[in-house]
Amino acid sequence: MTTSYLPYHPDQAHLLPVSASDWLPEGHLAYFIADTVESLDLSAFHARYAKGGPRKQPFHPAMMVKVLLYGYATGVFSSRKLAKRLHEDVALRVLAAGNFPAHRTLSDFRALHLEELSALFVQVVKLARECGRVKLGTIAVDGTKVKARLQARQREADMARGRHAGDERKPRHPDGTPKKCKPFTRDFGVPDDADQTSFTDPPSRIMKQSNKCYDHSYNAQTAVDEAHQIIVAAELTDCAADSGQLPVMAEAVQRTVGALPQRLLADAGYCSEAALAALASCPCEVIVALGREGRENTRIDAVKYPHTASIARTLKSEAGKAAYRRRKAIVEAPNGWIKSVLGFRQFSLRGLQKVRAEWKLVCLALNLQRMATMVF
């Protein structure tokens, strides 16, 4: 007796036109991103093309924004990989609606509209607040080190010397025959360990990573709302220390959402008398750790450090301890999602302003992913 299978005819042509809406299940992230982008103000993107002039007909900005946001929300940051996925990924084909921009087109669009893309972060946060996803009750601030691009220019320099990938460190003549001399000390494209300047991104600085290693990085900051862990402010600096960033993040929250939270939490890295003094007139309650747990500074000169002494008194109360205990659960998860779930561990762009904009783009993509899970 032969086994009966469901019909399988791979060479069967479609008798009726296929609807793109049939390709993805209801509630898919692609639909949420498409609907959200359609509700945003994209006039700044259109303004760049309004001048006219001799050029090829551009792709529609809404389509390009949807494709880029879906790429970042699913961990595809490379324009080459994104262009390839446009032919293979059903969700991207639905968003692109029959368009297949090349990798250079995607890269140029992102570079040209970085300011506009980062501005969408503010629009989405405001949209989240309108939907009740941002409450501005308690907000926690934290920083994470993200690597800069280090090796690109080193590869270019090695190629100029006649080297290539897989040359086994052996110097060669232009015709490819090996030279009779000492081998190179480094693999192709790998900078020397003593190099202290990023070949590709000079503004980046050597910073200590969570794995105790040091690498050229930027200090990326996030302020996360307690209600649904939506990132309400995303900033970036080339300074490894967090001590001066708390007033910056409080200002960023007010600039983004239009109001300050009731309570602002941060770890010991943000504790400084100057930062606390700058927030003294702030209407929200500020709670900052004074040291690692079990190593708190209990002897504080209240005359010399009045704001730090005030924080110490708050942390001694049961209410203060309970409030600060929420910090880790609020803010550390989103930073972990960015690095471990999305896989964003290194910037694709170079220069402080560009990586700052890309960081907002990453946080925007994560917010969309979080909001989609709440809707569907």
N, C-alpha and C positions, 0 to 999 in steps of 0.2 A: 504494500500500500504506500503510495507516494505521499510525501508531506505537502500540505497545502500552505502556501505562503501568501502574504499580502501582495498585491500587484506591484511589480518592480520592472519598469520599462525605461531605462535611462536614455534611450534614443527617441522616445516619444516626444514630439513637438507639442507645445501648448496650443490648444485649439482656440483659446480666447486670450486676450491680453492679460498679463499678470499684473495685479495691483501690488504696489510696494507695501501697502498696509497688511498684506497677507504674509509677509516675510518674517515679521517679528511678533512675538507674543505681546498681548496687551500689558501695559505697565512697564515696558522696556525703557531703560535709561535714555536711549536715543530719542524716544518720543517726548520725554520730559525736557530734555535739552532743547529739542526743536520748538516745543511750545513756549519754553522760557525765553529763548532768544527772540521769538516773534513778539513777545510782550515788552522787550527792552527797546530803549531809544538808541537806534543805530545811525542817527543823523550825522554824527561825527565821522563815521566811516564813509558815508555817501558824499560828504563834503569834499573829501580828497579827490573824488572823481568828477566833481561838478565843473571844474575849470575847462574840461574838454581838452583839445589838442590832438596832435597826430599820435595815436597809439592803438594797440589792439583792443578789442572789446574785452573789458575785464569780467571776471567771475563776480557773481552777485555777493556782496559782503555778508549777507545773512547766511548764505550757504557756507562760506569760508569760515565764519565765526563758529557755526555749528560743528563743522568738521574738526577745527582746532580744539574746541572745548571738549568734544567727545574723545579726541585723542588724548588730551591731558587727563581727563577723568578716568581713562582706562589704561593709563601708563604708557602711552605712545607719544613720546616727546620729539623724536627725530622726524624731520620732514620727509626724509627718504623712506622710513618705515611707514609713515602715514600715507604717503603716495602709493606705496605697495599695497597697503591694507585697503585702500579705496577700491581695488580690484577684487579683493578676497573677502572682506568683512561685510556681511549683509547689512549691519547697522549703519556703517559708513556709506554704503551705497544708497541706503534709504535717505540719509541726511543730504548726500550730495545730489540726489535726484538726477542721475544720469550724467553728472559732471565728473571729470577726472583730472583735476589740476595736478601739474607735475610738482615734484619735490621742490624745485627752485621757486615755483609760483607760491607754494605754501610758505616756504622760508621767507620770501620777499614780503608776502602779505603780513606775516607776523612781525617782521622787522619794521615795516612801514607803519604798522598800526599798534605798536607796543603801548603807546600812551592811551589809545582808545580802548584796547583790550583790558588794561589795568583799571580803567575807569568803570568797566562793566562790573568789577568786583563790588564797587559801592552800590551800583544799581541792584545787584542780586541780594546784598545784605539788607538793603531797604525793603526789597520785596519779601525777604524772609521775615522781617519784622512785621510787615503788613499782614502776613499770613499767621502771625503768632508764634513763629519759630525762634524769635529773639525776644527775650523778656527784659534784658538789662538789669537783672537782679544782682547776680554775682558773675564777675568776669575774672578769669585767671590768665596771667601772662607768662609766657615762657619763650626761650630761645633755643634754636637748634643750629648746628653748624652744617652748612651744605657746601660741598666741594666746588671749586672753580675749575675751569678748563685749563689744564696745565701743559699737556704734551703736544698740542697741535703745532705750535711754532717750532718745537724741537724736531718734529718730523720733517717740517719744511727745511730746517737748517741741515738736517742729515741728508735729505735728498739733494740739496745743493752741493754737498760734498761727494755726491756720487753713490750714496748708500741707498738701500732699499730694504723692505721688510723681508726677513728670512735670510739676510746675508751672512748669518752666523759670525758676525763681528769681523769678517775678513775683508780688508781693503782690496778693491779690484780696479783694474784699468777700465777705460770706457768700453772696450770690447768684451768685458766680463771676465777676463782672465785674472787670477789672483795676483796681487802684488807680494813681493818678498819683503815684508816689513811686519812690525808688531801689529797684532790684532787690535781692534777698537776695544775700549774699556767698558763700553755700555752697549746694551741692545739697541736696535734701531728705534728712535722715537722716545727713548727713556731719558729724562733729564738726570744730570748728576745729583747725587744726594746732597752735595754742598750748595747747590743753587738755592738761593733764598728769595728769588723773584720769579713770579709766574711768567713764563715766556708768552703766554697768550693773554693773560688777564692781570696786568700789573697792579690794579687797585686792590686785588684780593690780598689777604694776609695769612700767614701761617698760624693756624689755630689748633687747639687740642680737640680731638674728636672724642666721642663717647667711648671708643675702644682704646683710649689712652694714647693713640698715635697722633702725629701732627701732620697737617696737610694744608695746602692753600685753600682757603675757604672764605665764606661770608657768614655773618651771624644773622640768621633769619629769625624774625620775631613774630609771634602770633598772640592775639588776644581772643579768647574763646568764651562764648556765652554759655552759662551753666545749663540753660533749659534744654537745648538740643545739640550742644557742642558745635554750633555754627561759629566759624571764624569771623569776627566782626572787625578786626583790624589786622593788617599784614604789612610789616615794615622790614627793612633790611639795612644793615650797617657793615662797614669793613672793620669795626672795632670788636675784638673778641670779648671784651668785658660787657656784662649786662648792667652794671651799676648805674649807668646814666640813662637807661632806656625806659624806665617806668613812666616818667613824665611824657616822654615821646609817645608811648603807647596809649596813655590816657588821652592825650590830645588827638591821636589818630582815631580812637573810638568815637570821640565827640565829633570829629570831622566827618566820619563815615556815617554814623547813625543819627547824629544831631543831638545826642544827649549822653550823659555819663551814667555809668551803672551805680547801683546802690553800694556795691562793695567791690574792691579790686584786690586780688590776691597775687602774690609773687613769691618766689623762693629767695634764699639768702643771697644769691648772686645779684639781686636787684637792690639790696640794702645799702644805702649811703645816706648820710645826713643831708647832703645837698639835694638828692632826689626827693627825700621825704619833705624837706623844706619847700621845694617847688610845688608839692602837692598839698601843702598845709591848708591852703584856701579852697581846695577841691571839695565839693559837697559830698563826695562819696567816701565811704570808710575804706582806709588803706590798711591792709595787713600783710606784712612782709616778714619772712623768717629772719632771725638774727644769726643763724648759723646752722650747721647740720644738726639733725635731731640728736640730742644727747650732748651736743657740744655748743649749745647756745651761750652767748656772752651774757653773763648775769651781772657783771659789774660794769655798769654804764654811768658815766658822769652826766647827770641830768642837766647840769649847768652848761657844759660844753656841747652835749648832744641831746637837746631837749626832745626832738622829734623821734629819735631812736629810742629814748627812754619811754616815750609815750607808747610806742609799738610794743616794747617789752612788757609794759603793764597790761596791754590788751592781750598779749599771748599768754599771760599768766592766768587769765580768766578762763572758765570753762567754755563760755560762749566764743571767745577768741580762738581757743584751741580747736573747737568743733568746726568753726568757719574755715580755718586754715587747712584743716584735714581734708577738705574737699578739693583743694588746689590740684593735686596730682591727678585725680580722676577726671577733672574738667579739661585740663589743657594738654596733658602728656599724650593722651590717646590720639588726637588729631595729628600731632607731629609724628607719631609712630605710623599712622595711616599713610601720611605723605611719603615716608621713606620706605616702609615695608610693604604696604598694599599697592600704592601707585608706583613705587619703585623710583621715586625722584630723589636721587642722591647727588646729582651733579648738574650744574646749570648748563644749558645749551648755548647761552649767549655770553658776551663779554662786556665788561664795563659796569660800573656801579649802578648807573641809571637803568641800564638794560636788564641786569639781573634783578634789580628791585621790581621792575615791571613784570618780569617772568615769575617772580615769587608770588605776586598778587594773582597772576594767571593760574598758578598751581593751586593756590588757596581758593580761588573762584571755582575751579573744577571740582575740588573736594567738597565745597559747599553744595554744589549742584548734585553731586552724588549722594550727599547726606539728605538733602531735601527730597530727592527722588524716592529714597527708601521710606520716608515719612508719608509720602502721598500715596504710593502704591502698596 
